[in-house]
Amino acid sequence: MRILVVGGGYVGMYTALRLQRKLRQRLKSGEAEIVVVTPEPYMTYQPFLPEAAAGSISPRHVVVPLRRVLKACTIVIGEAERVDHAKRTATVTTLATGEDGTGALEIPYDELVLAPGSVSRTLPVPGLAEFGIGFKTVEEAIGLRNHVIEQMDIASATRDPAIRDAALTFVFVGGYAGVEALAELEDMARYTSRYYHNIKPSDLRWILVEATGRILPEVGEAMGRYAVRELRGRNIDVRLDTRLDSCEGRVAVLSDGSRFPTRTLVWTAGVKPAPILAATDLPLTERGRIRCTTTLSVDGAEHAWAAGDAAAVPDLTSSEPGTDTAPNAQHAVRQAKVLADNIVATLAGRPAEDYRHSYAGSVASLGLHKGVAHVYGRKLKGYPAWLMHRVYHLSRVPTFNRKARVLAEWTLAGLFKREIVSLGSLEHPRAEFALAARGHAHPGPPGDTPPKDGRPPDTSG
């Protein structure tokens, strides 16, 4: 019997981990096999991305290596291109697919767990594809940190006031992650400015663009209003009921008529289901999520299961009929436990249990020692909320190894100064050698756009 898990995020990793424990004897005897298909060999703990971007946590401690955690599972690094549940097969392309010429893998299975998560939801905003920066992966978080510091380097060195102003203008568009990322990076950049002889904190311009009339709805209306006051008190320009209309030519044009030349535009305005869902023969909702039952099985499809961002799971705790659980980490981790237990119960001929969890609330960081929280009806702000944010996520990050490493980094960060180094060259590690091998001179400073002759592209924004 083979259980195929598509996705190595929250649901994928936690489901496979629990199945690994519950089916230990079957796995040892060879009666069962768990195969995890994932594009990356690690699970990213996304709530730590803002702190990773700010330098409070090392990037390697934000991710959990799947091969180390899922020792009894077979890990396949690749993309699931298609799932034919009627035939119980999944078509997977791996890193070797284009190298060996043998084509995509056809992986048969007996039980399917679809947990591919979500991808950034973008809109047809002119210039967004060319100049926008995402904030959903650890690579994007670290790239954004390097980019912000590089812009400060450019602003410090340029003699052109227009370039300086654009380099020191940072625009973030929407989303819970956008608020946290902006707050952490503003904190980091304000601290970093003390090491520049010609950049003051007041020279930095931070703009948050939110299409609705409030931010952080997850923490409640009162805490959302407090967060706006807190951010504006730090000279962050919070634009509510405002949309990004265009960012062509590195100029952010807002729906209120404002125009901001900027070299940094971060897009965090929501997510959408992963594309693989549309390449299955399973039932989908109008929003493209898999239609599930209360037991996390796919509606009308035996031996298929789903949870997390990819699944539309009925919310049994909601007073409004037809409501689905929110696509967030709080539900994903709990759904993974129930999903794994239900698979084990089904294999043993026992009835599956319903997923039921009342939303406990949320916490959000607004930078070092600042935050908001609304948990189990209690409202916190400032240092207590920030401390709760850290304690909660430390308890949720997988494995004792990662907990210990994150706690150690937080402790050391409290004793020493922030790191303000930009390692943007990591994005193109062969650039220096390639230039030397071709006999070219050393490239110009960060931000210069090299000619289109195979040299590394511009990474400044």
C-alpha positions as CSV (number, residue, x, y, z in Angstrom):
1,M,0.0,0.0,0.0
2,R,1.4,3.4,-1.0
3,I,0.3,6.7,0.5
4,L,1.2,9.6,-1.8
5,V,1.5,13.0,-0.2
6,V,1.7,15.9,-2.7
7,G,3.3,18.9,-0.9
8,G,5.9,19.3,1.8
9,G,4.5,22.3,3.6
10,Y,2.5,22.5,6.9
11,V,0.0,19.8,6.0
12,G,2.3,17.7,3.9
13,M,5.0,17.4,6.5
14,Y,2.8,17.1,9.5
15,T,0.6,14.5,7.9
16,A,3.5,12.4,6.7
17,L,5.2,12.7,10.1
18,R,2.1,11.5,12.0
19,L,1.6,8.7,9.5
20,Q,5.2,7.7,9.9
21,R,4.6,7.3,13.6
22,K,1.2,5.6,13.4
23,L,2.3,3.2,10.7
24,R,5.7,2.4,12.0
25,Q,5.4,-1.4,12.0
26,R,3.8,-1.5,8.5
27,L,6.6,0.7,7.1
28,K,9.3,-1.5,8.7
29,S,7.7,-4.7,7.3
30,G,7.2,-3.2,3.8
31,E,3.4,-3.4,3.9
32,A,3.1,0.4,3.6
33,E,5.1,3.1,1.9
34,I,4.8,6.9,2.2
35,V,6.0,9.0,-0.7
36,V,6.2,12.8,-0.4
37,V,6.4,14.8,-3.6
38,T,7.6,18.4,-3.0
39,P,9.4,21.0,-5.0
40,E,11.8,21.8,-2.2
41,P,13.6,19.5,0.3
42,Y,12.4,21.5,3.2
43,M,9.3,22.9,4.9
44,T,9.3,26.6,5.4
45,Y,7.9,28.0,8.7
46,Q,6.4,31.1,7.1
47,P,5.5,33.0,10.3
48,F,9.3,33.5,10.8
49,L,9.9,35.0,7.4
50,P,9.6,38.6,8.6
51,E,12.2,38.0,11.3
52,A,14.5,36.2,8.9
53,A,14.2,39.3,6.6
54,A,15.1,41.5,9.5
55,G,18.1,39.4,10.4
56,S,16.7,38.2,13.8
57,I,16.8,34.6,12.7
58,S,19.1,32.8,10.3
59,P,17.5,31.6,7.1
60,R,18.5,27.9,7.7
61,H,16.6,28.0,11.0
62,V,13.3,29.0,9.3
63,V,13.3,25.8,7.3
64,V,13.0,22.1,8.4
65,P,14.8,19.5,6.3
66,L,12.3,16.9,5.2
67,R,14.7,14.0,4.8
68,R,15.9,14.4,8.4
69,V,12.3,14.6,9.9
70,L,10.7,12.1,7.6
71,K,13.3,9.3,7.8
72,A,10.8,6.5,7.0
73,C,9.3,8.3,4.0
74,T,10.5,8.4,0.4
75,I,11.1,12.1,-0.6
76,V,10.8,12.9,-4.2
77,I,12.0,16.4,-5.1
78,G,9.8,17.5,-8.0
79,E,6.6,19.1,-9.2
80,A,3.3,17.2,-9.5
81,E,2.1,18.1,-12.9
82,R,-1.1,16.1,-13.0
83,V,-3.2,13.8,-10.8
84,D,-5.5,11.2,-12.4
85,H,-7.3,9.9,-9.4
86,A,-9.5,7.6,-11.5
87,K,-6.4,5.7,-12.4
88,R,-4.7,6.3,-9.0
89,T,-1.6,7.9,-10.6
90,A,0.3,11.2,-10.4
91,T,2.6,12.6,-13.0
92,V,5.7,14.1,-11.5
93,T,8.6,16.0,-13.1
94,T,11.9,15.9,-11.1
95,L,15.2,17.7,-11.3
96,A,16.5,14.8,-13.4
97,T,13.6,14.8,-15.9
98,G,15.2,17.1,-18.4
99,E,18.7,15.6,-17.8
100,D,18.1,11.9,-18.4
101,G,15.5,12.3,-21.2
102,T,13.2,9.6,-19.8
103,G,10.3,11.9,-19.2
104,A,8.1,12.5,-16.2
105,L,7.5,9.9,-13.5
106,E,4.2,8.1,-13.2
107,I,3.7,7.4,-9.5
108,P,0.9,5.0,-8.7
109,Y,-0.8,5.2,-5.3
110,D,-3.5,3.7,-3.1
111,E,-4.2,6.8,-0.8
112,L,-3.7,10.4,-1.9
113,V,-3.1,13.4,0.3
114,L,-3.2,16.7,-1.6
115,A,-1.5,19.4,0.3
116,P,0.3,21.6,-2.3
117,G,-0.5,24.8,-0.4
118,S,-0.9,28.1,-2.2
119,V,0.9,30.5,-4.4
120,S,1.0,34.3,-4.5
121,R,-2.2,35.8,-5.9
122,T,-1.4,38.6,-8.3
123,L,-3.5,41.0,-10.3
124,P,-3.0,42.4,-13.8
125,V,-1.3,45.6,-12.5
126,P,0.9,47.2,-15.1
127,G,4.6,46.7,-14.2
128,L,3.9,44.3,-11.3
129,A,5.5,41.3,-13.1
130,E,8.6,43.3,-14.0
131,F,9.2,45.2,-10.7
132,G,7.2,43.4,-8.0
133,I,8.9,41.4,-5.2
134,G,7.1,38.5,-3.5
135,F,7.3,37.5,0.2
136,K,6.2,33.9,0.5
137,T,9.5,31.9,0.5
138,V,12.7,32.1,2.5
139,E,14.6,33.0,-0.7
140,E,12.3,36.0,-1.2
141,A,12.6,37.1,2.4
142,I,16.4,37.0,2.3
143,G,16.5,38.5,-1.1
144,L,14.3,41.4,0.1
145,R,16.6,42.0,3.1
146,N,19.6,42.2,0.8
147,H,17.7,44.4,-1.6
148,V,16.7,46.9,1.1
149,I,20.3,47.3,2.3
150,E,21.6,47.6,-1.3
151,Q,19.1,50.4,-1.9
152,M,20.6,52.2,1.1
153,D,24.0,51.7,-0.4
154,I,22.8,53.2,-3.7
155,A,21.2,56.2,-1.9
156,S,24.3,56.8,0.0
157,A,26.6,56.8,-3.1
158,T,24.4,58.4,-5.8
159,R,24.6,62.1,-6.7
160,D,21.2,62.1,-8.3
161,P,18.5,63.2,-5.8
162,A,15.8,61.4,-7.8
163,I,17.6,58.1,-7.6
164,R,18.2,58.6,-3.9
165,D,14.6,59.3,-3.2
166,A,13.4,56.3,-5.2
167,A,16.0,54.0,-3.5
168,L,14.8,55.1,0.0
169,T,11.1,54.7,-0.8
170,F,9.7,51.2,0.1
171,V,6.1,50.3,-0.9
172,F,4.3,47.3,0.5
173,V,0.9,46.2,-0.9
174,G,-1.6,44.5,1.4
175,G,-1.8,41.4,3.4
176,Y,-1.0,40.1,7.0
177,A,2.5,39.1,5.9
178,G,3.0,42.5,4.3
179,V,2.3,44.4,7.5
180,E,4.7,42.2,9.5
181,A,7.4,42.3,6.8
182,L,7.2,46.1,6.5
183,A,7.3,46.6,10.3
184,E,10.3,44.3,10.8
185,L,12.3,45.7,7.8
186,E,11.5,49.3,8.8
187,D,12.9,48.5,12.2
188,M,16.0,47.0,10.7
189,A,16.6,49.8,8.2
190,R,16.1,52.5,10.8
191,Y,18.8,50.8,12.9
192,T,21.1,50.3,9.9
193,S,20.9,54.0,8.9
194,R,23.0,54.9,11.9
195,Y,26.0,53.4,10.1
196,Y,25.6,55.7,7.0
197,H,27.1,59.1,7.2
198,N,24.5,60.7,4.9
199,I,21.2,58.7,5.6
200,K,19.0,59.6,8.5
201,P,15.9,57.5,9.6
202,S,13.7,60.4,8.5
203,D,15.1,60.0,4.9
204,L,13.5,56.5,4.7
205,R,9.9,56.5,3.4
206,W,7.7,53.4,4.0
207,I,4.3,53.1,2.5
208,L,1.7,50.4,3.3
209,V,-1.1,50.1,0.7
210,E,-4.3,48.3,1.9
211,A,-7.4,47.9,-0.3
212,T,-9.7,47.6,2.7
213,G,-10.5,50.0,5.5
214,R,-8.4,48.1,8.1
215,I,-5.3,46.1,8.5
216,L,-4.7,42.8,10.4
217,P,-8.4,41.8,10.6
218,E,-7.2,38.5,12.2
219,V,-6.4,40.3,15.5
220,G,-9.7,42.2,15.7
221,E,-10.9,45.7,14.8
222,A,-9.6,47.4,18.0
223,M,-6.1,45.9,17.7
224,G,-6.1,46.7,14.0
225,R,-6.7,50.4,14.7
226,Y,-3.9,50.3,17.3
227,A,-1.6,48.8,14.7
228,V,-2.4,51.6,12.3
229,R,-1.6,54.2,15.0
230,E,1.6,52.4,16.0
231,L,2.8,52.3,12.4
232,R,1.9,55.9,11.7
233,G,3.6,56.9,14.9
234,R,6.8,55.6,13.3
235,N,6.2,57.8,10.2
236,I,5.0,54.9,8.1
237,D,2.5,56.1,5.6
238,V,-0.5,53.7,5.9
239,R,-3.0,54.1,3.0
240,L,-6.3,52.4,3.7
241,D,-9.1,51.9,1.1
242,T,-6.3,52.3,-1.5
243,R,-5.2,50.1,-4.4
244,L,-2.1,49.9,-6.5
245,D,-3.0,50.9,-10.0
246,S,0.4,50.7,-11.7
247,C,4.1,50.4,-11.0
248,E,5.4,50.8,-14.6
249,G,8.8,52.5,-14.9
250,R,9.4,52.0,-11.1
251,V,6.7,54.5,-10.2
252,A,3.9,53.3,-7.8
253,V,0.6,54.9,-8.9
254,L,-2.1,54.5,-6.2
255,S,-5.9,54.7,-6.7
256,D,-6.0,58.0,-4.6
257,G,-3.8,59.7,-7.3
258,S,-0.5,59.5,-5.4
259,R,2.6,58.7,-7.4
260,F,5.8,57.4,-5.7
261,P,9.0,56.7,-7.6
262,T,10.4,53.6,-5.9
263,R,12.9,50.8,-6.5
264,T,11.1,48.5,-4.0
265,L,7.6,47.3,-4.4
266,V,6.6,44.3,-2.3
267,W,3.4,42.4,-3.2
268,T,1.8,40.4,-0.4
269,A,-1.9,40.9,-1.4
270,G,-3.2,37.4,-0.8
271,V,-2.7,33.8,-2.1
272,K,-4.5,31.5,-4.4
273,P,-4.6,27.6,-4.7
274,A,-1.6,25.9,-6.3
275,P,-2.0,25.3,-10.0
276,I,-1.8,21.5,-9.6
277,L,-5.4,21.5,-8.3
278,A,-6.7,22.5,-11.7
279,A,-4.8,19.5,-13.2
280,T,-6.7,16.9,-11.2
281,D,-10.0,15.1,-11.8
282,L,-11.2,16.0,-8.2
283,P,-14.1,18.4,-7.5
284,L,-13.2,22.1,-7.0
285,T,-15.0,25.0,-5.5
286,E,-15.6,28.3,-7.3
287,R,-12.4,29.6,-5.8
288,G,-10.3,26.7,-7.1
289,R,-9.9,24.8,-3.8
290,I,-10.7,21.1,-3.4
291,R,-14.1,20.4,-2.1
292,C,-13.8,18.4,1.1
293,T,-16.0,16.8,3.7
294,T,-15.8,17.4,7.4
295,T,-13.5,14.4,7.8
296,L,-11.0,16.0,5.3
297,S,-11.7,13.4,2.6
298,V,-12.3,14.8,-0.9
299,D,-16.1,15.0,-1.5
300,G,-17.2,12.2,-3.7
301,A,-13.7,10.7,-4.2
302,E,-12.7,7.6,-2.1
303,H,-9.1,7.3,-1.0
304,A,-8.4,11.0,-1.6
305,W,-7.8,13.5,1.2
306,A,-6.9,17.2,1.4
307,A,-6.3,20.0,3.9
308,G,-4.7,23.4,4.4
309,D,-4.7,26.2,1.8
310,A,-5.7,23.8,-1.0
311,A,-8.8,22.5,0.7
312,A,-12.3,23.9,1.3
313,V,-13.2,22.3,4.6
314,P,-16.6,23.0,6.2
315,D,-16.2,24.9,9.5
316,L,-18.3,23.1,12.0
317,T,-17.7,25.8,14.6
318,S,-19.2,28.6,12.5
319,S,-22.7,29.9,13.1
320,E,-23.1,30.7,9.4
321,P,-23.9,27.7,7.2
322,G,-21.6,27.1,4.2
323,T,-18.6,28.7,5.9
324,D,-15.2,27.0,5.3
325,T,-12.2,27.1,7.6
326,A,-9.7,29.9,6.9
327,P,-6.6,29.0,4.9
328,N,-4.1,29.6,7.7
329,A,-1.4,27.8,9.6
330,Q,-3.5,27.4,12.7
331,H,-6.0,25.2,10.9
332,A,-3.4,23.5,8.7
333,V,-1.4,22.0,11.5
334,R,-4.5,20.8,13.3
335,Q,-6.1,19.5,10.1
336,A,-2.9,17.5,9.4
337,K,-3.3,15.6,12.6
338,V,-6.9,14.7,12.0
339,L,-6.2,13.8,8.4
340,A,-3.4,11.4,9.3
341,D,-5.5,9.8,12.1
342,N,-8.5,9.4,9.7
343,I,-6.3,7.6,7.1
344,V,-5.1,5.2,9.8
345,A,-8.7,4.7,11.0
346,T,-9.9,4.0,7.5
347,L,-7.2,1.5,6.8
348,A,-8.2,-0.2,10.1
349,G,-11.9,-0.2,9.2
350,R,-12.8,2.4,11.8
351,P,-15.0,5.5,11.2
352,A,-13.3,8.8,10.5
353,E,-13.7,11.8,12.8
354,D,-14.8,15.3,11.9
355,Y,-12.4,18.2,12.0
356,R,-13.6,20.8,14.4
357,H,-11.5,23.7,15.7
358,S,-12.7,27.1,16.9
359,Y,-10.5,29.9,15.8
360,A,-8.3,30.9,18.8
361,G,-7.2,34.3,17.5
362,S,-4.0,35.6,16.1
363,V,-0.7,37.4,17.0
364,A,1.3,39.8,14.9
365,S,4.7,41.3,15.3
366,L,5.2,45.0,14.5
367,G,9.0,45.0,14.9
368,L,11.3,44.4,17.8
369,H,9.5,44.5,21.1
370,K,6.2,45.7,19.4
371,G,3.1,43.7,18.5
372,V,-0.6,43.1,18.7
373,A,-2.6,40.0,19.8
374,H,-6.1,38.9,20.1
375,V,-6.2,35.4,21.6
376,Y,-9.1,33.7,23.2
377,G,-10.9,37.0,23.6
378,R,-7.9,38.7,25.3
379,K,-6.3,41.8,23.7
380,L,-2.6,42.6,24.1
381,K,-0.4,45.2,22.5
382,G,3.2,46.3,22.7
383,Y,5.8,44.2,24.4
384,P,3.4,41.6,25.9
385,A,1.9,40.9,22.5
386,W,5.4,40.7,20.9
387,L,6.5,38.3,23.6
388,M,3.3,36.2,23.1
389,H,4.1,36.2,19.4
390,R,7.5,34.8,20.0
391,V,6.4,32.2,22.6
392,Y,3.5,31.0,20.4
393,H,5.6,30.5,17.3
394,L,8.5,29.0,19.1
395,S,6.1,26.4,20.4
396,R,4.8,25.7,16.9
397,V,8.0,25.5,14.9
398,P,8.7,21.8,14.2
399,T,11.4,19.8,15.9
400,F,13.3,20.4,19.1
401,N,16.4,21.1,17.1
402,R,14.8,24.1,15.4
403,K,13.2,25.4,18.7
404,A,16.6,25.3,20.4
405,R,18.4,27.0,17.5
406,V,15.8,29.8,17.2
407,L,15.8,30.4,21.0
408,A,19.6,30.6,21.0
409,E,19.6,33.1,18.1
410,W,17.0,35.3,19.9
411,T,19.1,35.2,23.1
412,L,22.3,36.2,21.2
413,A,20.4,38.9,19.3
414,G,19.4,40.4,22.7
415,L,23.1,40.5,23.8
416,F,24.7,41.8,20.6
417,K,24.0,44.3,17.9
418,R,22.0,43.6,14.7
419,E,23.8,42.3,11.6
420,I,23.6,44.8,8.8
421,V,25.4,42.9,6.0
422,S,23.9,42.5,2.6
423,L,24.8,39.3,0.8
424,G,23.1,40.1,-2.5
425,S,25.9,38.4,-4.5
426,L,24.7,35.0,-3.1
427,E,21.9,35.2,-5.7
428,H,24.5,34.9,-8.5
429,P,27.5,33.0,-6.9
430,R,29.2,32.3,-10.3
431,A,29.2,35.9,-11.4
432,E,32.6,36.8,-10.2
433,F,34.2,33.7,-11.6
434,A,32.4,33.9,-14.9
435,L,33.5,37.5,-15.5
436,A,37.1,36.5,-14.6
437,A,37.0,33.5,-16.9
438,R,35.9,35.7,-19.8
439,G,38.5,38.3,-19.1
440,H,35.9,41.1,-18.2
441,A,36.6,43.8,-15.7
442,H,35.0,43.7,-12.3
443,P,31.3,44.6,-12.6
444,G,30.0,48.0,-11.5
445,P,28.3,48.7,-8.1
446,P,25.1,47.0,-7.1
447,G,22.1,48.4,-9.0
448,D,23.9,48.8,-12.3
449,T,22.3,46.9,-15.1
450,P,24.9,44.8,-17.0
451,P,24.6,44.3,-20.8
452,K,22.7,41.3,-22.1
453,D,25.7,39.1,-22.8
454,G,25.0,36.3,-20.4
455,R,26.1,38.2,-17.4
456,P,24.0,38.3,-14.2
457,P,20.8,40.3,-14.4
458,D,20.1,43.4,-12.3
459,T,19.1,42.4,-8.8
460,S,18.5,45.9,-7.4
461,G,14.8,45.9,-7.8
